[in-house]
Amino acid sequence: MIPLFKVAIAPDALDRVTEVIQSGQLGHGPVVGRFEDALRTHVGNPHLATLNNGTSGLHLALRLATGPPPASGSGEPGEVLSTPLTFEATNWAILANGLRIRWVDVDPATLNVDLDDLAKKISPATRAVMVVHWAGHPVDLDRLSRILDEAEAAYGHRPAVIEDCAQAWGTTYRGRPLGNHGNICVYSFHATKHLACGTGGMIVLPAEELHARALALRFFGIDRGADRVNGAYDVPEWGYNFYLNEINAAIGLANLRTVADRVEEHRRNAAFYDAELAGVPGLEPTARVEGQESSFWLYPVKVEDRASFIRKMAAAGVTVSAVVRRNDTHTCLSPGDSALPGLDGVHERVVHIPVGWWLSEDDRAHIVDAIRSGW
Ligand SMILES: *Cc1c(COP(=O)(O)O)cnc(C)c1O
């Protein structure tokens, strides 16, 4: 079977991990520092902190944006606007902070949040706005910023924007990587993501003050430089055990040197599909936008009769997948009250086909032939 995901490990990862294990320092240490220095160069923003995974990053981002969770039973939970078409990590981080989700519709063209609907739903109750760059395709950040400007002018308060960049390593918006557009950004370094640490993640902040808080909160709110030997330290703001360890950082450092080539291969395969799948009956591509370059971590399409499509591709030896279910209909949530016509029209048709660096030219030609022959 041609897989939909594959874990990339650079050739020198094993040596780097061996060095860490021999050093005897496995928790926080110098390799994490070196990984962060290298990440600063790649992202182009110095205000970043590595974490033990992306979900912790989303949790921390919401905490930084909205303050500590309310004590149980005290007051109304704050509201966060979010998309239902994402991996559950995005939305469960909102609930874990004691906040309420208000669902925003999905734009069928991009599968990202529908910014017209977001503009309508933003209100004085909005504490934060969560957007996801699905499959690596960037949300229109300029438009989003104008919507926030209007909300600020109308209500005198500007909700924080959190960008879930878990799938978007290598994505650029107007020529710059995500993490440079004034919002709080969160990346995932999970094994299957473009830049793999095993598990790992990163938060990128728009200002030094937030960065300093993130560094403290990833380690219980304790300043690592403080005098713990004499117990001479104080925790002004309690935090979490969210820091990245040396072994995962070593894997990340090795993979960082090869990740750009892999993203390029995803992009080349995507361009091949864009050309070869145009006009196939029953299949609709997602939108491409000038100045917004996707990382193509995934290649989503919309197909008629998805169940048959998945069966047909499996018979041809190709793994394809919906990857996620719309989050708003899970049993653990109270039923949503708002209509989401964009999502209703598309969620049963979304499917992702293999697009990664592991495909040979024969593989991708075979995938195109299998699709063109119908399902
Ligand atoms: C992978 C992923 C996450 C979670 O990242 P982890 O590092 O696995 O915690 C969050 N959001 C989206 C959209 C993802 O794809």
PDBQT file of the ligand as one rigid body, heavy atoms in Angstrom, charges set to zero:
ROOT
HETATM    1  C1  LIG A 401      -1.050  17.245  14.604  1.00  0.00    +0.000 C 
HETATM    2  C2  LIG A 401      -2.022  18.321  14.915  1.00  0.00    +0.000 A 
HETATM    3  C3  LIG A 401      -2.141  18.873  16.202  1.00  0.00    +0.000 A 
HETATM    4  C4  LIG A 401      -1.514  18.263  17.424  1.00  0.00    +0.000 C 
HETATM    5  O1  LIG A 401      -0.162  18.233  17.447  1.00  0.00    +0.000 OA
HETATM    6  P1  LIG A 401       0.582  17.249  18.478  1.00  0.00    +0.000 P 
HETATM    7  O2  LIG A 401       2.011  17.675  18.326  1.00  0.00    +0.000 OA
HETATM    8  O3  LIG A 401       0.341  15.853  17.993  1.00  0.00    +0.000 OA
HETATM    9  O4  LIG A 401       0.050  17.482  19.825  1.00  0.00    +0.000 OA
HETATM   10  C5  LIG A 401      -2.968  19.964  16.383  1.00  0.00    +0.000 A 
HETATM   11  N1  LIG A 401      -3.685  20.480  15.380  1.00  0.00    +0.000 NA
HETATM   12  C6  LIG A 401      -3.620  19.972  14.135  1.00  0.00    +0.000 A 
HETATM   13  C7  LIG A 401      -4.437  20.604  13.046  1.00  0.00    +0.000 C 
HETATM   14  C8  LIG A 401      -2.802  18.867  13.855  1.00  0.00    +0.000 A 
HETATM   15  O5  LIG A 401      -2.762  18.362  12.629  1.00  0.00    +0.000 OA
ENDROOT
TORSDOF 0
